[in-house]
Amino acid sequence: MNKRYVLKNRSRFYAFIIIMTILLSCIFFAVTVNGAETKSAFTAVTVQSGDTLWDLAKEYGKGGDIRNYIHEIQKANNLTGEEIFAGDVIKMPV
């Protein structure tokens, strides 16, 4: 007994397909945009004699709290402390 399904209301079916397409597109674009924000760009800076993380954060900072920016620098460069040496190349988050 093979019963075959017959589509009775085509306009409801097409509306469902259109709504699902719009919904999936919105989800796809939201994930793509949020994924783009998580990737950070960096500027490479060579440490000069007498430079400190505080000085570099003031110079390259975004205008926010310098302590947070120093933490971002430490995280980007895998630094556990505040020690940097002349000649080191440090990634500065943009």
Secondary structure, DSSP 8 states (H G I E B T S, - for coil): ---------HHHHHHHHHHHHHHHHHHHHHHHHHHHHHS--EEEEE--TT--HHHHHHHH--SS-HHHHHHHHHHHHT-SSS---TT-EEEEE-
